[in-house]
Amino acid sequence: MMAAATPINETPIINVNGLQTRFDHQIVHRDINFSVNPGSIVSLIGESGSGKSVLLKEIIGLMEPTAGSISLFGTDIRHCSEEKLAAIRNRYGVLFQNGALFSALTVGENIAVPLKEQSNVPDDLMIPLVNLRLSLTGLSAEIRHKMPSELSGGMRKRVALARALALEPELLFLDEPTSGLDPINARGFDQLVRTLCDTLGLTIFMVTHDLDTITGITDRLLVIGKGIIMADGTLAEVKKHDDPWIKSYFSSRNFS
């Protein structure tokens, strides 16, 4: 299936071209190619061992691919200055699968970490900004005094999302955002993500296995397998693909 065309004069917010990844003799990615335009929710799925998490880590700069290019906001992040790379990192936020909150810091201190390390926010504005980020994720200001261990799994996910939103990013990366959540909290988190995309104009790229997330809020679906992007399109387009894994994945749901 052909990748979606990029509108004229619109620079992709993410562009991956010819990406290859090898670990010794193991080939993870043979030739990964796709681009993501601003303002949509794009989900990446694939069977275990297909290289989903590796690809996400490479895009956000935590791992180095063997070959190929990765561009964010029109800049090749593999071949740019540290100063330019730091500026690019300020334009995106990341929500890791387990939330990755600092257990020894309060909720408010967790959210304030990127504000303190990557911005020049005056001290007197720190608490109001933390409270604003909490409100964006549906949490009350009082939560900022709590420790992560005092929160439910769903609340920890929302706090981690509030921290990812700390620097007002244009792009959000989500790694299995509903993993570990019960169905009610998972669907509530989905709707929060959809609302943030629609109201703030965010672009969201997520790795997920959650079929309800895919059917509920995803605009575009990428399927990785055999070292390539095997399918790329809307849900309706991808679920017609004849690959056995894709057919098996969607067979658990009766689509109308």
C-alpha positions, 0 to 999 in steps of 0.5 A: 500500500502506498504511503499517503502523499504529502501536500505541496508546500507542507513539510512533514513533521516526521520523515523517515527514509531508508532506515536500516537497523542491525544488531550483529547479524540480526536485521531489525529494519531493512528499509523503513520509509514513511512521513507524518504531516502535522495535526493527526494521530498516527499509530504504529502496530506490529507483532512482537519483535518487529522493531516498533519500540526500536524505531520509536527510540531511534526517532527520538534519538535514544538509539542510533540506526545503522543507516538512513535518515530521520528528520523532525521538523525538516531537520535531519537529527542524525546530522545536525549540531547539538544546539540545533538538536536541543532546540528540536527536542524542545518541540516534542514531548515523550510519554514512555510506557511506564510513565517514567516518573521520578519516584522521589519527586512530587507530581508537581516537581516531576512536571517542573523538571523539563521547565527547569532544565530546558526553559527560562521560566521564572520561579514565580510562574512555575506553579501556575504552569504546572497547574495548567499542565495538570488541568490539560490532562484532567487533573486538579491542582491539588494533585501536584503535592502527591507522590507518584506512589499515591496515584492510580495507574491512570492518574500516573499516566496523566501526570506523565502526559502533563510532563510531556506537555510541559514545554508546549510541544508541537509533537507528542510521542506515546509508547503504549499509552494505554498499557496497564490501564483498565478499559474505562481508564484506557478509553478515557485516556484515548479521548484525552489524546484525541481532544489534545490533538484537536484543540491544541493542533498537536501531532501524535505518533504512538506505538500501540497494540490496543485495538480500541485505541486504533479504532477509536482515535487513530487517523492513520495506521502504520504496520511494521513487519519483515523489516519494512512498513507493510501497510500505511493508510486509514483503518479501513484501508489497512484492515483489507491487507492480505498479510496473515498477521494483519488479517489475524490482528483484525479478526478479533473485532467485528467491523461494521 
